[in-house]
Amino acid sequence: MIISGLLHNLTSLSLRENALEAIPFQLTKCRQLEKLVLSKNKISALPLWLYRLHSLQQLDMENNCITKISSAFGQMESLKRLNAAWNKISSVPVALGMLLNTLEDLDISNNPLPPDILVELSKGTKPFLTFLKKKLKDDFFLQKYESQHALLVAS
């Protein structure tokens, strides 16, 4: 009971260099967590509950084995800093563009990203997020158009 209460009030946690292969489920109780350091572990995937830590402002997960950044990151409206450098990430979801107004620092360097993404990243965090947000809008309108076109063809 005491530990549960401590987790609930925890605002900063470093699990750096612990050979973790997964993020401990007990962190779901950390509703006040603002800073989470997971760097230099063996984490390959991020659990969906991580995106429900709405107080999280800084997430450092550099130097792991993460292969994918989920589009759920777009829901993390408090996130100001995201470090996912030195992983195995090969694509970036356009939903990350939803964080244009909040995310101040994004580091996804030293990942096997496509050249066009690397070019956009080299312009800085805000221009990159603006690029993603535009792509998100373009994708939305394309899907809407295709959906309406499919209905017309079916009629």
N, C-alpha and C positions, 0 to 999 in steps of 0.2 A: 504494500500500500504506500509506504514512504517513497519507494523508488518510482512508482507511478506518478506521484505528485511532483517529484523532482524532474522527471522527464517532461511533464506538462509545462513547467516553468523555464525549461532550458532554452537559452537564446543562441548559444554558440556551441558547436561541437566539432572536434577534429578527430577523424578516424584514419588519419594519414598513416601510410605504411603499416597496415595491419594484416596484409595478405588476405583481405576480404574478397570473396567471390560474389557476394550478394550484399545488398544493403539490409541491415537488420530491421525486421518488421516492427520491433519495439519503437522505432522512430516515428511511427504513426501517431504516437501519444505526444509528440513534441509540437504542439500547436503554436507555440511562441517562437519556434526555431527561426532565426534570421540568417545564420551563417552555418553552412555545412561543408566541411572539408573531407573529401573522399579520395584525395590524390594518392598516387603510388600504391594502388591495390590491384586486384585481379578481377574487378567488376566488369562483366560483359554486357549486362542489360540493366535498365532502370525500371523499377516496379511502377505500376500505374499510380499507386497511392502517393508516390513522391510528389506528383503534380498537385496534390491536394494540401500540401504544406503551404498555405496561403500567406504566411508571414515571411517565407524564405526570400531573402534579398540577395544572398551571395551563395553560389554553388560552385565549388571547386572539385572537379572530377578529372583533372588532368592525369595523364600517365596511367591509364587503365586499359581495358580491352573492349571498350564500348564501341559498338558497330553502328548504332543508330541513335539519332536525336528524334524523339517522338514529337509529333505535331501537338501533343498535349502541353508542350512547353509554352505554347501560345496562351494558355490559361493562367500562367503564373505571373499575374499582374504586378506583384511586388518585386519581382526579380530585377536586380540592378546590375549584377555581375555574374557572368557564366563563363567558366573556364573549362573547356573540354579538349584542350590541346593534347597532343601526343596520345591519341587513341586510334581507332580503326574506322572512323566515321567517313563514309563515302558519299553522303548526300545530306542536304539540309532542308528541312521542311519549310515550305513557304509560310506556314502558320507562325513561324518565329517572327515574321513581320508584324504580328499583332502586338509585339512588345516594343514597337518603335518609340512610344512615349515614355517607357520606363527603363528599358535595358540600356545601360550606359557603357558597359564594357563587355564585349564578346571576344573570346579567344578560342578559336577552333583551328589554330595553326598546327602544322605537322600532322595532318590527317590526309588520307588519300582522296582528296576532293577533286572534282573535275576542274579543268583549267578556267572555264568561264566563272565558276564560283570563286576561285582563287583571285581572279581579276577584281571581282566585285568586293571581296573581302579586303583587298589591299587598299580600298578607298576609305576604310574605317567603319566603325560600328553603325553609326546613324545612316550613312549612305547605303550600307549593306542591308540594313533592316528596311529602309525605304524601298530598295530594289525588291526585296522579298514581299513587302506589302503590296506593291504594284502587281507582282506576279500572282499574288493571292487574289486580288481583284480581277485580274485578267482570267484566271482559272475559273473563278466563280461565274463570270459572265459567259465564258465559253461553255461551261457545264449547263448553265441556264438555257443558252441558245440551243445546245445539242438536245436537251430535254424537250424543249418546245418543238424543235424540228422533228424529233422522233414521234411526238404526238401528232403532228401534221401528216407525217408519212403513214402512220398507223390508221388515220381516219379514212 
